């Protein structure tokens, strides 16, 4: 299942060339990921409230076309791989009106406890694991 998160480029997000600074895209990925988890019924506050975290271990971003102040953008987020120890999210950032691809990327996260020690989320919190698995597969089958 993919989710869509809508944003509008703020003036503070652009550089001297008038385009969105590269450092903003990871923030947009995080907004998309947070929205995805919430819609899947496993929000960051629910996960953290249970004593689990999803720290970032890898990040990649490929820039395709510039975004500018005032542009409306959509962050499309999906889980492309999930296991009991790791989750890989993929993102596409599109200019909303024309559907132009602005950037594409991925992040990889591992499940940990509060001490940032790796865990098996399927054993520790099977309901969270199943919720995410079902949500991520709901679009692939239909």
C-alpha positions as CSV (number, residue, x, y, z in Angstrom):
1,X,0.0,0.0,0.0
2,X,1.3,3.4,-0.9
3,X,0.2,6.6,0.9
4,X,0.2,10.1,-0.3
5,X,1.3,13.1,1.8
6,X,0.7,16.6,0.5
7,X,3.1,19.5,1.2
8,X,3.7,23.0,0.0
9,X,7.2,24.2,-0.5
10,X,8.0,27.0,2.1
11,X,10.3,29.9,1.4
12,X,12.6,28.7,4.2
13,X,13.1,25.4,2.3
14,X,14.7,27.0,-0.8
15,X,18.3,28.0,-1.3
16,X,19.9,31.0,-3.1
17,X,19.2,29.4,-6.5
18,X,15.5,29.4,-5.6
19,X,15.2,25.6,-5.5
20,X,14.5,23.3,-2.6
21,X,17.7,22.6,-0.7
22,X,18.8,18.9,-0.7
23,X,18.6,18.7,3.1
24,X,14.8,19.1,3.0
25,X,14.1,15.9,1.2
26,X,14.9,13.6,4.2
27,X,12.5,15.7,6.2
28,X,9.8,15.1,3.5
29,X,10.6,11.4,3.6
30,X,10.1,11.4,7.4
31,X,6.8,13.2,7.0
32,X,5.7,10.6,4.4
33,X,6.9,7.7,6.6
34,X,5.2,9.1,9.7
35,X,2.0,9.5,7.7
36,X,2.3,6.0,6.4
37,X,2.8,4.5,9.9
38,X,-0.2,6.4,11.2
39,X,-2.5,5.3,8.3
40,X,-1.3,1.7,8.9
41,X,-2.4,1.9,12.5
42,X,1.1,1.8,13.9
43,X,2.0,5.5,14.6
44,X,5.4,6.5,15.9
45,X,3.7,7.3,19.3
46,X,2.1,3.8,19.5
47,X,5.4,2.2,18.5
48,X,7.5,4.3,20.9
49,X,4.8,4.0,23.7
50,X,5.4,0.2,23.6
51,X,9.2,0.8,24.0
52,X,10.2,0.1,20.3
53,X,12.1,2.3,17.9
54,X,12.9,2.3,14.1
55,X,16.2,4.0,13.9
56,X,17.5,4.9,10.4
57,X,20.4,2.7,9.1
58,X,20.5,3.7,5.4
59,X,19.2,6.6,3.3
60,X,19.4,7.3,-0.4
61,X,18.0,10.1,-2.5
62,X,18.2,10.7,-6.3
63,X,17.3,14.2,-7.4
64,X,15.5,14.4,-10.8
65,X,14.0,17.9,-11.1
66,X,14.0,21.0,-8.9
67,X,11.1,22.1,-6.7
68,X,10.5,25.8,-6.0
69,X,8.9,28.0,-3.4
70,X,5.1,27.7,-3.5
71,X,5.1,24.3,-5.4
72,X,2.7,21.8,-4.1
73,X,4.3,18.4,-3.8
74,X,3.2,14.9,-3.0
75,X,5.3,12.3,-1.2
76,X,4.3,8.8,-2.1
77,X,5.5,6.3,0.5
78,X,5.5,2.5,0.5
79,X,7.2,-0.3,2.3
80,X,9.2,-2.2,-0.3
81,X,10.6,-4.8,2.1
82,X,9.7,-5.9,5.6
83,X,11.1,-8.5,7.9
84,X,10.8,-9.0,11.6
85,X,14.1,-7.0,12.1
86,X,14.1,-4.5,9.3
87,X,11.8,-2.2,7.2
88,X,12.7,-0.6,3.9
89,X,10.6,2.4,2.8
90,X,10.7,3.9,-0.7
91,X,9.6,7.4,-1.6
92,X,8.7,9.4,-4.7
93,X,8.4,13.1,-4.5
94,X,6.1,14.5,-7.2
95,X,5.2,18.0,-8.2
96,X,1.4,17.8,-7.6
97,X,0.0,19.6,-10.6
98,X,2.0,18.0,-13.4
99,X,3.0,14.8,-11.7
100,X,6.7,15.5,-12.5
101,X,9.1,13.4,-10.5
102,X,11.3,15.6,-8.3
103,X,13.1,13.0,-6.3
104,X,13.1,9.3,-5.4
105,X,14.7,7.6,-2.4
106,X,14.7,5.0,0.2
107,X,15.3,4.6,3.9
108,X,16.1,1.4,5.8
109,X,15.2,1.1,9.5
110,X,15.8,-1.6,12.1
111,X,13.5,-2.5,15.0
112,X,15.1,-1.9,18.4
113,X,14.1,-1.7,22.1
114,X,14.6,1.5,24.2
115,X,18.3,0.6,24.6
116,X,18.7,0.6,20.8
117,X,19.3,-3.1,20.8
118,X,18.0,-5.1,17.8
119,X,14.8,-7.0,18.4
120,X,12.4,-9.3,16.5
121,X,9.2,-7.2,16.2
122,X,7.2,-10.2,15.2
123,X,7.9,-11.9,18.5
124,X,7.9,-8.7,20.7
125,X,4.8,-7.1,19.2
126,X,3.1,-9.4,16.7
127,X,0.1,-7.0,16.4
128,X,2.4,-4.2,15.1
129,X,4.1,-6.5,12.7
130,X,0.9,-7.9,11.4
131,X,-0.7,-4.4,11.0
132,X,2.2,-3.2,9.0
133,X,2.5,-6.4,6.9
134,X,-1.2,-6.3,6.1
135,X,-1.2,-2.6,5.2
136,X,1.9,-2.9,3.0
137,X,0.4,-5.9,1.1
138,X,-3.1,-4.5,0.7
139,X,-2.3,-2.7,-2.5
140,X,0.0,-5.4,-4.0
141,X,-2.9,-7.9,-4.1
142,X,-5.6,-5.6,-5.4
